[in-house]
Amino acid sequence: MNDIVVDLDLRSYKIVVKSGSIKLFPDYLKLHDNIKNFVLISHDSIMKHHGFNLKSNLESLSYEIVEIILPDGDDSKDLKVYNRIITKMIESNCDRTSVVIALGGGVVGDISGFVASSFMRGIKYYQVPTTLLSMVDSSIGGKTGLNFSRKKNIIGSIYQPVSVIVDPDLLDTLPFNEKVSGLGEIIKYAAINDRSFINKLHEWVKDIESFPYTEAIERCCRIKAEIVTKDEKEIDLRRVLNFGHTIGHALESYFGFRKLRHGEAVSFGMMCSAWISLKKGFIDTEEYNLLIEIINQLPLPKLSKVDPDKIMHYINFDKKNENGKLNFVLLDGLGKAKVSQDVSSLEILESLKVLSEC
Ligand SMILES: NC(=O)c1ccc[n+]([C@@H]2O[C@H](COP(=O)([O-])OP(=O)(O)OC[C@H]3O[C@@H](n4cnc5c(N)ncnc54)[C@H](O)[C@@H]3O)[C@@H](O)[C@H]2O)c1
């Protein structure tokens, strides 16, 4: 496989997608001989399954490891947890040559990236994603974030890692519903960028047990790398990656982050956004039905009835963040997307009816 590169001049980096790559982690460090210590941030269960080998591998090369274990769940993306990590780093004499390793899903990746971007005005960090969602999405592109005052990712930065090391073997221990969440994001990439990928997914999702994860991960990483290379700061093009996210985020807030996983919420959001794209004549019925059929193959949780006004309340919060304009991502033919500021509240409300058919 050719390397996947996020090409950002001096901040360029490689995404390695390779079975067994976690065992080779020290090989990817060759350029960084002056390392004070590694700050390995993870969750307990991930450390047990995968982290101890990585840790002992580095220790056998005489590196000092500062291990920091976070509780599971989105609540860890919190200032108190941030405070605890920074305190431990200071107590462990970390300095500008310390290197953070984010070993986990999007939660670990987001807070670790923010720690790396802010500790002593920025230190190096590696993303070692362990969930499907983080392998295809959150570990790439440098978005870091914390939640504050019940607002998701309201504190954060765009700060690129030194490298992203993806080892698809780590998925062996990932719970099934976390895989389903990641599959939602995979479908997103195909819907916005790659019609031929849609046709493949149509086949692949029929038997999720034998889904070719490595091939799909590579494909998504390439798409994300290309988009981030063109628009790192999400001024225009990168926004298409938010397909399904406007309604998806509102559903996450409405149902609570414990009930609905990110990729599951995005899957429901994509159904509504596809419906609006159909009503506006941007996709035809055949394209709409194909996308809905693919999403419906995922064993998504059953949604109880939503209160449309409350969903609109959350969507309007997003709107306030965009200077009063909602940047809504629509399909422009299946396999292409565009950003529209011309989606009305009524269209959104009507699209929510799609959810009652799920
Ligand atoms: N930065 C970005 O660009 C971006 C993009 C999308 C989502 N996100 C963020 O990502 C977060 C969601 O991330 P997620 O879906 O990866 O969930 P997560 O990080 O909460 O992980 C889900 C669960 O899987 C467990 N787990 C992870 N890897 C495992 C493995 N290999 N084996 C066994 N268990 C494993 C974790 O312990 C956790 O309980 C949200 O906070 C969201 O806001 C960020």
The ligand as a MOL file (V3000), in Angstrom:
LIG
                    3D

  0  0  0     0  0            999 V3000
M  V30 BEGIN CTAB
M  V30 COUNTS 44 48 0 0 0
M  V30 BEGIN ATOM
M  V30 1 N -11.6690 14.9920 16.4560 0
M  V30 2 C -12.5190 14.6620 15.5120 0
M  V30 3 O -12.3290 14.9930 14.3330 0
M  V30 4 C -13.7160 13.8200 15.8660 0
M  V30 5 C -14.5010 13.2710 14.8590 0
M  V30 6 C -15.5640 12.4340 15.2160 0
M  V30 7 C -15.8240 12.1790 16.5690 0
M  V30 8 N -15.0350 12.7500 17.5140 0 CHG=1
M  V30 9 C -15.2700 12.4630 18.9430 0
M  V30 10 O -14.9920 11.0890 19.1590 0
M  V30 11 C -15.6820 10.6560 20.3300 0
M  V30 12 C -16.2770 9.2840 20.0820 0
M  V30 13 O -15.2150 8.4160 19.8200 0
M  V30 14 P -15.4100 6.8410 19.6660 0
M  V30 15 O -16.6400 6.5780 18.9100 0
M  V30 16 O -14.1260 6.3140 19.1800 0 CHG=-1
M  V30 17 O -15.7430 6.3720 21.1490 0
M  V30 18 P -14.8650 6.2110 22.4930 0
M  V30 19 O -13.5640 6.8450 22.3740 0
M  V30 20 O -15.7640 6.6410 23.6040 0
M  V30 21 O -14.6690 4.6220 22.5770 0
M  V30 22 C -15.8020 3.8050 22.6720 0
M  V30 23 C -15.6180 2.6570 23.6710 0
M  V30 24 O -14.8290 1.6510 23.0790 0
M  V30 25 C -13.8170 1.2160 23.9810 0
M  V30 26 N -12.6910 0.7890 23.1470 0
M  V30 27 C -11.9750 1.5550 22.3210 0
M  V30 28 N -11.1400 0.8170 21.5930 0
M  V30 29 C -11.3030 -0.4600 21.9850 0
M  V30 30 C -10.7360 -1.6850 21.5740 0
M  V30 31 N -9.8530 -1.7810 20.5710 0
M  V30 32 N -11.1450 -2.8110 22.2110 0
M  V30 33 C -12.0800 -2.7520 23.1940 0
M  V30 34 N -12.6820 -1.6170 23.6000 0
M  V30 35 C -12.2950 -0.4770 22.9860 0
M  V30 36 C -13.5470 2.4400 24.8300 0
M  V30 37 O -12.9650 2.0690 26.0550 0
M  V30 38 C -14.9480 3.0170 24.9650 0
M  V30 39 O -15.6390 2.3780 26.0070 0
M  V30 40 C -16.7110 11.7300 20.6440 0
M  V30 41 O -16.2720 12.4660 21.7610 0
M  V30 42 C -16.6890 12.6210 19.4060 0
M  V30 43 O -16.9740 13.9670 19.7080 0
M  V30 44 C -13.9930 13.5480 17.1940 0
M  V30 END ATOM
M  V30 BEGIN BOND
M  V30 1 1 1 2
M  V30 2 2 2 3
M  V30 3 1 2 4
M  V30 4 1 4 5
M  V30 5 2 4 44
M  V30 6 2 5 6
M  V30 7 1 6 7
M  V30 8 2 7 8
M  V30 9 1 8 9
M  V30 10 1 8 44
M  V30 11 1 9 10
M  V30 12 1 9 42
M  V30 13 1 10 11
M  V30 14 1 11 12
M  V30 15 1 11 40
M  V30 16 1 12 13
M  V30 17 1 13 14
M  V30 18 2 14 15
M  V30 19 1 14 16
M  V30 20 1 14 17
M  V30 21 1 17 18
M  V30 22 2 18 19
M  V30 23 1 18 20
M  V30 24 1 18 21
M  V30 25 1 21 22
M  V30 26 1 22 23
M  V30 27 1 23 24
M  V30 28 1 23 38
M  V30 29 1 24 25
M  V30 30 1 25 26
M  V30 31 1 25 36
M  V30 32 1 26 27
M  V30 33 1 26 35
M  V30 34 2 27 28
M  V30 35 1 28 29
M  V30 36 1 29 30
M  V30 37 2 29 35
M  V30 38 1 30 31
M  V30 39 2 30 32
M  V30 40 1 32 33
M  V30 41 2 33 34
M  V30 42 1 34 35
M  V30 43 1 36 37
M  V30 44 1 36 38
M  V30 45 1 38 39
M  V30 46 1 40 41
M  V30 47 1 40 42
M  V30 48 1 42 43
M  V30 END BOND
M  V30 END CTAB
M  END
